[in-house]
């Protein structure tokens, strides 16, 4: 079955960096678009970044453009999100996502807290 397992979250000071990972299994990772979402307390889940496949193009929410980078290692079935210049507004639970055969799959999420 499809499994997505995020890791790499934590507490970081404003201006700091983190790299999130999402280990995927149970499906053909290399042929699917993969996405990172986040959900802050009291807010709706929002799309942060997309990695398309095939093609390898990337898309970002305006709020993270120029600071976050989505990437993937198809040999390792792993999705990444490099987050630089983190700000308190980036505090949220971050989820990776895949839509496969009409169904949405999510990981358990990883908490990112940006605070001094």
C-alpha positions as protocol buffer text, in pm:
chain_id: "A"
residue {
  index: 1
  type: UNK
  ca { x: 0 y: 0 z: 0 }
}
residue {
  index: 2
  type: UNK
  ca { x: 101 y: 362 z: -46 }
}
residue {
  index: 3
  type: UNK
  ca { x: 310 y: 495 z: 240 }
}
residue {
  index: 4
  type: UNK
  ca { x: 456 y: 841 z: 285 }
}
residue {
  index: 5
  type: UNK
  ca { x: 679 y: 911 z: 584 }
}
residue {
  index: 6
  type: UNK
  ca { x: 801 y: 1265 z: 650 }
}
residue {
  index: 7
  type: UNK
  ca { x: 1098 y: 1357 z: 864 }
}
residue {
  index: 8
  type: UNK
  ca { x: 1333 y: 1648 z: 930 }
}
residue {
  index: 9
  type: UNK
  ca { x: 1110 y: 1892 z: 1110 }
}
residue {
  index: 10
  type: UNK
  ca { x: 1205 y: 2069 z: 1429 }
}
residue {
  index: 11
  type: UNK
  ca { x: 1256 y: 2399 z: 1606 }
}
residue {
  index: 12
  type: UNK
  ca { x: 1462 y: 2660 z: 1425 }
}
residue {
  index: 13
  type: UNK
  ca { x: 1532 y: 3030 z: 1477 }
}
residue {
  index: 14
  type: UNK
  ca { x: 1411 y: 3290 z: 1227 }
}
residue {
  index: 15
  type: UNK
  ca { x: 1647 y: 3301 z: 933 }
}
residue {
  index: 16
  type: UNK
  ca { x: 1746 y: 2939 z: 979 }
}
residue {
  index: 17
  type: UNK
  ca { x: 1715 y: 2638 z: 749 }
}
residue {
  index: 18
  type: UNK
  ca { x: 1570 y: 2290 z: 756 }
}
residue {
  index: 19
  type: UNK
  ca { x: 1549 y: 2007 z: 504 }
}
residue {
  index: 20
  type: UNK
  ca { x: 1242 y: 1788 z: 509 }
}
residue {
  index: 21
  type: UNK
  ca { x: 1236 y: 1440 z: 361 }
}
residue {
  index: 22
  type: UNK
  ca { x: 946 y: 1220 z: 253 }
}
residue {
  index: 23
  type: UNK
  ca { x: 1018 y: 850 z: 204 }
}
residue {
  index: 24
  type: UNK
  ca { x: 767 y: 697 z: -34 }
}
residue {
  index: 25
  type: UNK
  ca { x: 677 y: 333 z: -91 }
}
residue {
  index: 26
  type: UNK
  ca { x: 403 y: 118 z: -238 }
}
residue {
  index: 27
  type: UNK
  ca { x: 376 y: 293 z: -574 }
}
residue {
  index: 28
  type: UNK
  ca { x: 583 y: 401 z: -873 }
}
residue {
  index: 29
  type: UNK
  ca { x: 727 y: 714 z: -718 }
}
residue {
  index: 30
  type: UNK
  ca { x: 918 y: 827 z: -1025 }
}
residue {
  index: 31
  type: UNK
  ca { x: 611 y: 869 z: -1247 }
}
residue {
  index: 32
  type: UNK
  ca { x: 395 y: 1071 z: -1010 }
}
residue {
  index: 33
  type: UNK
  ca { x: 370 y: 1438 z: -929 }
}
residue {
  index: 34
  type: UNK
  ca { x: 462 y: 1491 z: -565 }
}
residue {
  index: 35
  type: UNK
  ca { x: 364 y: 1783 z: -346 }
}
residue {
  index: 36
  type: UNK
  ca { x: 440 y: 1942 z: -13 }
}
residue {
  index: 37
  type: UNK
  ca { x: 156 y: 2099 z: 184 }
}
residue {
  index: 38
  type: UNK
  ca { x: 151 y: 2268 z: 521 }
}
residue {
  index: 39
  type: UNK
  ca { x: -111 y: 2344 z: 782 }
}
residue {
  index: 40
  type: UNK
  ca { x: -70 y: 2606 z: 1050 }
}
residue {
  index: 41
  type: UNK
  ca { x: -285 y: 2609 z: 1365 }
}
residue {
  index: 42
  type: UNK
  ca { x: -633 y: 2739 z: 1287 }
}
residue {
  index: 43
  type: UNK
  ca { x: -566 y: 2759 z: 914 }
}
residue {
  index: 44
  type: UNK
  ca { x: -650 y: 2549 z: 613 }
}
residue {
  index: 45
  type: UNK
  ca { x: -394 y: 2318 z: 458 }
}
residue {
  index: 46
  type: UNK
  ca { x: -210 y: 2499 z: 180 }
}
residue {
  index: 47
  type: UNK
  ca { x: -3 y: 2382 z: -113 }
}
residue {
  index: 48
  type: UNK
  ca { x: 362 y: 2480 z: -75 }
}
residue {
  index: 49
  type: UNK
  ca { x: 547 y: 2317 z: -364 }
}
residue {
  index: 50
  type: UNK
  ca { x: 503 y: 2069 z: -648 }
}
residue {
  index: 51
  type: UNK
  ca { x: 747 y: 1843 z: -831 }
}
residue {
  index: 52
  type: UNK
  ca { x: 607 y: 1710 z: -1156 }
}
residue {
  index: 53
  type: UNK
  ca { x: 697 y: 1384 z: -1325 }
}
residue {
  index: 54
  type: UNK
  ca { x: 787 y: 1322 z: -1590 }
}
residue {
  index: 55
  type: UNK
  ca { x: 941 y: 1652 z: -1682 }
}
residue {
  index: 56
  type: UNK
  ca { x: 1085 y: 1750 z: -1348 }
}
residue {
  index: 57
  type: UNK
  ca { x: 931 y: 2096 z: -1331 }
}
residue {
  index: 58
  type: UNK
  ca { x: 867 y: 2265 z: -1000 }
}
residue {
  index: 59
  type: UNK
  ca { x: 608 y: 2512 z: -875 }
}
residue {
  index: 60
  type: UNK
  ca { x: 590 y: 2714 z: -554 }
}
residue {
  index: 61
  type: UNK
  ca { x: 345 y: 2914 z: -353 }
}
residue {
  index: 62
  type: UNK
  ca { x: 423 y: 3284 z: -370 }
}
residue {
  index: 63
  type: UNK
  ca { x: 487 y: 3287 z: 4 }
}
residue {
  index: 64
  type: UNK
  ca { x: 786 y: 3050 z: -26 }
}
residue {
  index: 65
  type: UNK
  ca { x: 920 y: 3132 z: -372 }
}
residue {
  index: 66
  type: UNK
  ca { x: 1293 y: 3201 z: -360 }
}
residue {
  index: 67
  type: UNK
  ca { x: 1329 y: 3048 z: -12 }
}
residue {
  index: 68
  type: UNK
  ca { x: 1213 y: 2687 z: -51 }
}
residue {
  index: 69
  type: UNK
  ca { x: 1333 y: 2426 z: -300 }
}
residue {
  index: 70
  type: UNK
  ca { x: 1153 y: 2103 z: -377 }
}
residue {
  index: 71
  type: UNK
  ca { x: 1354 y: 1814 z: -518 }
}
residue {
  index: 72
  type: UNK
  ca { x: 1333 y: 1439 z: -555 }
}
residue {
  index: 73
  type: UNK
  ca { x: 1561 y: 1139 z: -577 }
}
residue {
  index: 74
  type: UNK
  ca { x: 1376 y: 882 z: -785 }
}
residue {
  index: 75
  type: UNK
  ca { x: 1640 y: 617 z: -714 }
}
residue {
  index: 76
  type: UNK
  ca { x: 1569 y: 652 z: -342 }
}
residue {
  index: 77
  type: UNK
  ca { x: 1193 y: 714 z: -374 }
}
residue {
  index: 78
  type: UNK
  ca { x: 1239 y: 1026 z: -165 }
}
residue {
  index: 79
  type: UNK
  ca { x: 1101 y: 1377 z: -189 }
}
residue {
  index: 80
  type: UNK
  ca { x: 1277 y: 1672 z: -27 }
}
residue {
  index: 81
  type: UNK
  ca { x: 1195 y: 2027 z: 74 }
}
residue {
  index: 82
  type: UNK
  ca { x: 1490 y: 2255 z: 145 }
}
residue {
  index: 83
  type: UNK
  ca { x: 1366 y: 2552 z: 347 }
}
residue {
  index: 84
  type: UNK
  ca { x: 1588 y: 2857 z: 388 }
}
residue {
  index: 85
  type: UNK
  ca { x: 1533 y: 3198 z: 549 }
}
residue {
  index: 86
  type: UNK
  ca { x: 1259 y: 3052 z: 764 }
}
residue {
  index: 87
  type: UNK
  ca { x: 1016 y: 3290 z: 927 }
}
residue {
  index: 88
  type: UNK
  ca { x: 762 y: 3249 z: 1209 }
}
residue {
  index: 89
  type: UNK
  ca { x: 482 y: 3239 z: 947 }
}
residue {
  index: 90
  type: UNK
  ca { x: 637 y: 2916 z: 817 }
}
residue {
  index: 91
  type: UNK
  ca { x: 545 y: 2741 z: 1141 }
}
residue {
  index: 92
  type: UNK
  ca { x: 317 y: 2452 z: 1050 }
}
residue {
  index: 93
  type: UNK
  ca { x: 288 y: 2079 z: 1011 }
}
residue {
  index: 94
  type: UNK
  ca { x: 432 y: 1985 z: 672 }
}
residue {
  index: 95
  type: UNK
  ca { x: 287 y: 1697 z: 473 }
}
residue {
  index: 96
  type: UNK
  ca { x: 389 y: 1526 z: 153 }
}
residue {
  index: 97
  type: UNK
  ca { x: 117 y: 1418 z: -85 }
}
residue {
  index: 98
  type: UNK
  ca { x: 54 y: 1207 z: -389 }
}
residue {
  index: 99
  type: UNK
  ca { x: -263 y: 1161 z: -590 }
}
residue {
  index: 100
  type: UNK
  ca { x: -274 y: 813 z: -736 }
}
residue {
  index: 101
  type: UNK
  ca { x: -558 y: 651 z: -926 }
}
residue {
  index: 102
  type: UNK
  ca { x: -801 y: 916 z: -807 }
}
residue {
  index: 103
  type: UNK
  ca { x: -712 y: 887 z: -438 }
}
residue {
  index: 104
  type: UNK
  ca { x: -516 y: 1129 z: -223 }
}
residue {
  index: 105
  type: UNK
  ca { x: -243 y: 997 z: 5 }
}
residue {
  index: 106
  type: UNK
  ca { x: -78 y: 1187 z: 289 }
}
residue {
  index: 107
  type: UNK
  ca { x: 200 y: 1124 z: 532 }
}
residue {
  index: 108
  type: UNK
  ca { x: 166 y: 1174 z: 906 }
}
residue {
  index: 109
  type: UNK
  ca { x: 330 y: 1516 z: 884 }
}
residue {
  index: 110
  type: UNK
  ca { x: 636 y: 1672 z: 1044 }
}
residue {
  index: 111
  type: UNK
  ca { x: 621 y: 1976 z: 1269 }
}
residue {
  index: 112
  type: UNK
  ca { x: 826 y: 2283 z: 1179 }
}
residue {
  index: 113
  type: UNK
  ca { x: 841 y: 2557 z: 1440 }
}
residue {
  index: 114
  type: UNK
  ca { x: 1020 y: 2885 z: 1369 }
}
residue {
  index: 115
  type: UNK
  ca { x: 1075 y: 3083 z: 1685 }
}
residue {
  index: 116
  type: UNK
  ca { x: 1342 y: 3272 z: 1872 }
}
